[in-house]
Amino acid sequence: MQNIIQNYLSNINWSIEPKQLYEPIGYTLEAGGKRIRPQLVLMGFALFDTDIEKAVSAAAAIEIFHNFTLLHDDVMDNAEMRRNRPTVHKKWNENTAILSGDAMLIKAYQFLEKIEPDKLLKILPLFSETALQVCEGQQYDMNFEQCEKLSEEEYFKMIRLKTAVLLAASLKIGAIIGNASDEAAHWLYEFGIAIGTAFQLRDDYLDVYGDPKVFGKKIGGDILCKKKTFLLVNALKTDNLWLKAELKEILNSTALEDSEKIKRVTEIYNALEIPKLCEAAINDSMETALNCLQKVNSPYSKQPLTDLAEMLTGRKE
């Protein structure tokens, strides 16, 4: 399915004027990535129909939308690298990244327009609501950077909006195009929420413990931005007042080098056994996902989705 998506995306012509607008879009999409969200569109469809071409334009729309969010996220985070290449705002400039991202959002809607009209009536409200929820999640993420304390409940609400809803909507959009029942589409959406949660938890983990060469970006960026990841939220809940005070002091320090700050925060995470907590939360989300998938009544095999869920929970990139 990844090849189907890649072939479709590679046939889109971005070498058009004004090149300053479209060239960064082509640059972004050609970088590849895991293509998880468009694969979910096709997998959701494949549970109910075999003519995969019916869902490819929707898969492309989801991938273009997702990459639009990355362009803007990288500007907000001042990220230097994405998929082992300079981010758009570093290669060009911030204004280019913002405007090219805007164009990608509009292009995503144009690719959705290729869906059959009766299906589009159901899909457009879902897509628009999801797009808005992603923005809400990003805003919560930025708001929480300024919070001294955050509950797990608030954290999980944020990652549901920022990450999980797009994976869930991808599956549901594919299912709708494949003529799934409302009940099947519902449980597929809930499966997507659960694997999206596990996916973000793994992302939090890899930002600290991943291999930069495999992960595709620098390690420790979340620590430097004081992002309220699962790891930091749980570290700040510790009853060890000395470690908690040290953690806050390190995060707020302007004297420490970035590498030293990352090293010392990681040492505190290890001392508090935060990685084990994160792995347990990932496993819980995986269990929820598989329970939801069992409730999806479909004529075709659900094994590819089970395999993908397991890959997402154990990934290193």
C-alpha positions in Angstrom: 0.0 0.0 0.0 2.9 2.3 0.7 4.0 1.9 -3.0 0.5 2.8 -4.2 0.6 6.0 -2.2 4.1 6.8 -3.2 3.4 6.3 -6.9 0.3 8.5 -6.7 2.1 11.3 -4.8 5.1 11.2 -7.2 2.9 11.8 -10.2 1.6 15.1 -8.8 3.4 17.9 -10.6 4.7 20.5 -8.1 7.0 22.1 -10.7 4.6 24.9 -11.4 4.6 28.7 -10.9 5.1 30.3 -8.6 7.9 27.9 -7.8 8.6 29.6 -4.5 5.2 28.3 -3.3 5.1 24.8 -4.8 8.8 23.8 -4.7 8.8 23.5 -0.9 5.6 21.3 -1.1 7.4 18.9 -3.5 10.5 18.9 -1.3 8.4 18.0 1.7 6.4 15.2 0.1 9.4 13.6 -1.7 11.2 13.2 1.7 9.0 10.2 2.3 8.3 9.3 5.9 6.3 6.4 7.2 3.1 7.3 5.2 1.1 5.8 8.1 -2.0 8.0 7.8 -2.6 7.4 4.1 -1.9 3.7 4.6 -4.6 3.8 7.3 -7.1 5.2 4.7 -6.3 2.4 2.3 -6.4 -0.2 5.1 -9.7 1.1 6.4 -11.1 0.8 2.9 -9.6 -2.7 2.2 -11.6 -4.1 5.1 -14.8 -3.6 3.0 -13.8 -3.3 -0.7 -11.0 -4.5 -3.0 -10.9 -1.7 -5.6 -8.2 0.3 -3.8 -8.0 3.0 -6.5 -11.3 4.4 -5.1 -9.5 5.5 -1.9 -6.2 6.7 -3.2 -7.1 10.4 -3.7 -8.4 10.5 -0.1 -5.2 8.9 1.1 -3.2 11.6 -0.8 -5.4 14.3 0.8 -4.6 13.0 4.3 -0.9 12.8 3.6 -0.8 16.3 2.2 -2.8 17.6 5.2 -0.5 15.8 7.6 2.6 17.3 6.0 1.0 20.8 6.1 0.8 20.4 9.9 4.5 19.4 10.0 5.6 22.5 8.0 3.8 24.7 10.5 4.9 22.7 13.6 8.5 23.0 12.5 8.2 26.7 12.4 6.6 26.9 15.8 9.2 24.5 17.3 12.1 26.1 15.4 13.1 22.6 14.3 16.2 22.3 12.2 15.7 18.8 10.8 12.8 16.7 9.5 13.4 13.2 8.0 17.1 13.8 8.0 16.9 16.9 5.9 16.7 20.6 6.7 13.1 21.8 7.5 11.4 24.0 5.0 11.7 27.2 7.1 15.5 26.5 7.5 16.1 25.7 3.8 13.9 28.6 2.6 12.4 30.9 5.3 9.5 31.1 7.7 7.2 33.0 5.4 7.7 30.4 2.7 7.0 27.5 5.1 3.8 29.2 6.3 2.5 30.0 2.9 3.4 26.7 1.3 1.7 25.0 4.3 -1.4 27.0 3.7 -1.4 25.9 0.1 -1.1 22.3 1.2 -4.2 22.5 3.3 -6.2 23.8 0.3 -4.7 21.1 -1.9 -5.8 18.5 0.6 -9.4 19.6 0.1 -9.0 19.5 -3.7 -7.9 15.9 -3.5 -10.9 15.1 -1.3 -13.2 16.5 -4.0 -12.3 13.5 -6.2 -14.3 11.2 -3.9 -17.8 10.2 -5.0 -20.3 12.9 -4.0 -22.5 10.7 -1.7 -19.4 9.6 0.3 -18.0 13.1 0.3 -21.1 14.4 2.2 -20.0 12.2 5.1 -16.3 12.7 4.8 -16.0 16.5 4.5 -17.5 17.2 8.0 -15.3 14.5 9.5 -12.2 15.9 7.8 -12.9 19.5 8.7 -13.7 18.6 12.3 -10.5 16.6 12.5 -8.4 19.4 11.0 -9.8 21.8 13.6 -9.1 19.3 16.4 -5.5 18.9 15.3 -5.1 22.7 15.6 -6.7 22.6 19.1 -4.3 19.9 20.1 -1.3 21.9 18.9 -2.5 24.9 20.9 -2.9 22.9 24.0 0.6 21.5 23.5 2.0 25.1 23.3 -0.1 26.2 26.3 1.1 23.4 28.4 4.8 24.3 27.9 4.1 27.2 30.2 2.3 25.1 32.8 4.2 24.1 35.9 2.0 21.1 36.5 -0.1 19.0 34.2 -2.4 16.0 34.9 -2.2 12.8 32.9 -5.9 13.4 31.9 -4.9 16.8 30.4 -2.0 15.2 28.6 -4.1 12.4 27.1 -6.7 15.0 25.9 -4.0 16.9 24.2 -2.5 13.9 22.4 -5.9 12.7 21.4 -6.5 16.0 19.6 -3.0 16.6 18.3 -2.2 13.1 17.0 -4.8 10.4 17.6 -7.9 11.9 15.8 -6.1 12.2 12.5 -5.1 8.5 12.5 -8.7 7.6 13.6 -10.2 9.8 10.9 -7.9 8.3 8.3 -9.3 4.8 9.0 -12.9 6.0 9.1 -12.6 7.9 5.8 -11.3 4.8 4.2 -14.1 2.7 5.7 -16.8 5.2 4.5 -15.5 5.1 1.0 -15.6 1.2 1.2 -19.3 1.4 2.3 -18.7 0.2 5.9 -21.6 0.2 8.3 -21.8 3.0 10.8 -21.0 0.7 13.7 -18.0 -0.8 11.9 -16.7 2.7 11.0 -17.2 3.8 14.7 -15.1 0.9 16.1 -12.5 1.4 13.5 -12.3 5.1 14.6 -11.9 4.0 18.2 -9.2 1.6 17.2 -7.5 4.6 15.5 -7.7 6.7 18.7 -6.0 3.9 20.7 -3.2 3.3 18.2 -2.8 7.1 17.8 -2.3 7.3 21.5 0.3 4.6 21.5 2.0 6.2 18.5 2.4 9.6 20.4 3.6 7.8 23.5 6.2 6.1 21.5 7.1 9.5 19.9 7.6 11.0 23.3 9.8 8.1 24.3 11.9 8.2 21.1 12.5 12.0 21.4 14.6 11.1 24.5 15.8 7.5 23.9 15.8 7.2 20.1 18.8 7.0 17.8 19.0 10.3 15.9 20.2 8.5 12.7 17.1 6.3 12.8 14.6 8.8 14.3 15.4 11.4 11.6 15.8 14.4 13.9 17.8 15.5 16.9 17.1 13.9 20.2 16.0 15.9 23.2 14.1 18.6 21.4 11.0 18.1 23.7 13.2 18.6 26.8 14.7 21.8 25.5 11.2 23.1 24.6 9.9 22.0 28.0 7.1 20.1 26.2 4.8 18.3 28.5 5.4 14.8 27.2 4.2 11.7 29.0 7.8 11.4 30.4 7.9 15.0 31.8 4.3 14.9 33.1 5.1 11.8 35.1 8.5 12.9 36.3 6.9 16.1 37.7 4.4 13.9 39.7 7.2 12.3 41.7 7.1 12.4 45.5 10.9 12.8 45.4 11.0 16.5 46.2 14.8 16.7 45.6 14.6 15.2 42.1 11.6 17.3 41.3 13.3 20.5 42.3 16.5 19.5 40.4 14.4 18.7 37.3 12.7 22.1 37.4 16.0 23.9 37.9 17.6 22.1 34.9 14.6 22.8 32.6 14.6 26.5 33.5 18.4 26.9 33.4 19.8 29.4 30.9 23.4 28.5 31.8 23.5 24.9 30.9 24.5 23.7 27.4 21.7 22.0 25.5 23.5 18.6 25.5 24.1 18.8 29.3 20.5 19.7 29.9 19.2 16.7 27.9 21.7 14.4 29.6 20.7 15.4 33.1 17.0 15.3 32.5 17.4 11.9 30.9 19.3 10.7 34.1 16.3 11.9 36.2 13.9 10.0 34.0 16.0 6.9 34.4 16.2 7.3 38.2 12.4 7.6 38.4 11.9 4.6 36.0 9.8 6.8 33.6 10.7 4.6 30.6 8.9 1.7 32.2 5.8 3.8 32.9 5.8 4.8 29.2 6.1 1.3 28.0 3.2 0.2 30.2 1.0 3.0 28.9 1.9 2.0 25.3 0.9 -1.6 26.1 -2.4 -0.5 27.6 -3.3 1.5 24.5 -2.4 -1.4 22.3 -4.7 -3.7 24.3 -7.5 -1.2 23.9 -6.9 -1.0 20.2 -7.1 -4.7 19.6 -10.3 -4.9 21.7 -11.9 -2.2 19.4 -10.6 -3.9 16.3 -12.3 -7.2 17.4 -15.7 -5.3 17.3 -15.2 -4.3 13.6 -17.4 -6.5 11.5 -15.7 -6.7 8.1 -15.6 -9.2 5.2 -11.8 -9.0 4.8 -8.8 -9.7 7.0 -8.0 -7.4 9.8 -4.5 -8.8 10.3 -2.7 -6.0 8.4 -4.1 -3.5 10.9 -3.0 -5.7 13.8 0.5 -5.9 12.3 0.6 -2.1 11.8 -0.5 -1.5 15.4 2.3 -3.7 16.6 4.8 -2.0 14.4 3.7 1.4 15.7 4.1 0.4 19.3 7.6 -1.1 18.8 9.0 1.3 16.2 12.4 3.1 16.5 11.7 5.9 14.1 
